[in-house]
Structure formats: C-alpha cells, structure tokens
Amino acid sequence: MAFLKLSIVLVLVVSIACCDGYPDRNIVGQDLGATVGQASDCCGICLGISGCYAYVWDSGVCYLKNATGPVSFKAGAIVGLPCEGLKKAGKQ
Ligand SMILES: *[C@@H]1O[C@H](CO)[C@@H](O)[C@H](O)[C@H]1NC(C)=O
C-alpha cells in the first residue's frame, strides 16, 4: 500500500515536472542520492526531494544533486535543471 501511495505521488509530481535538459553534461559530486530511472523520471524525482537543485541522468540512473555545478562534459549523460517558474513556485 505504501508503494502504491508513493507511485501516485510520483506520478502527480512527474506530470507537473519541468526541467531544462543539457545533453552530454555531468555535475561532479554534490550527490544527495541516486535512483534507477528513465531520464524522463529524474526531473519529477528531483522536484520531490527538498534540497535537490539539479539531476544528472547517466546510464539508467538519476543522480540527484544539491547544486547546479561544477558542470563537466560527459558523453551520453544529461544534466537537468528545474524550470525557472517551478523554482520560484516554492522549490527552495
Ligand atoms: C551537497 O552535498 C554534499 C555531500 O554529498 C555536501 O558535501 C555539500 O556540502 C552539499 N552542498 C550543499 C550546498 O548543501
């Protein structure tokens, strides 16, 4: 049941999630945690975690970051930053 509830919350968050994606970029360190997921899942997961300011998706894993840099090049990875409007809407 707890899992079902979590799924519903995630789906709701994902449906309003908005992040700008930057291909072939990585954020070094600053990890809050990591979770297996599709690139399209990462933004919603990040927005659901307080203190998450960015994510890196790499090889099927969302790395949740508490900072937006330092950014480096990494082929195949994607950096995502929550959209400006959402940040202002209370994601601090
Ligand atoms: C981000 O998390 C790292 C540990 O993963 C920590 O060392 C660092 O101080 C945190 N930075 C901020 C801005 O909270």
The ligand as an SDF file (V2000), in Angstrom:
LIG
                    3D

 14 14  0  0  0  0  0  0  0  0999 V2000
   25.8700   18.8280   -1.1010 C   0  0  0  0  0  0  0  0  0  0  0  0
   26.0790   17.5170   -0.6740 O   0  0  0  0  0  0  0  0  0  0  0  0
   27.4280   17.2190   -0.3610 C   0  0  0  0  0  0  0  0  0  0  0  0
   27.5140   15.7800    0.0630 C   0  0  0  0  0  0  0  0  0  0  0  0
   27.0200   14.9430   -0.8900 O   0  0  0  0  0  0  0  0  0  0  0  0
   27.9190   18.1150    0.7420 C   0  0  0  0  0  0  0  0  0  0  0  0
   29.2750   17.8590    1.0000 O   0  0  0  0  0  0  0  0  0  0  0  0
   27.7410   19.5590    0.3490 C   0  0  0  0  0  0  0  0  0  0  0  0
   28.0860   20.3760    1.4230 O   0  0  0  0  0  0  0  0  0  0  0  0
   26.3200   19.8120   -0.0640 C   0  0  0  0  0  0  0  0  0  0  0  0
   26.2270   21.1580   -0.5860 N   0  0  0  0  0  0  0  0  0  0  0  0
   25.2340   21.9790   -0.2650 C   0  0  0  0  0  0  0  0  0  0  0  0
   25.2450   23.2950   -0.9390 C   0  0  0  0  0  0  0  0  0  0  0  0
   24.3640   21.6450    0.5360 O   0  0  0  0  0  0  0  0  0  0  0  0
  1  2  1  0
  1 10  1  0
  2  3  1  0
  3  4  1  0
  3  6  1  0
  4  5  1  0
  6  7  1  0
  6  8  1  0
  8  9  1  0
  8 10  1  0
 10 11  1  0
 11 12  1  0
 12 13  1  0
 12 14  2  0
M  END
$$$$
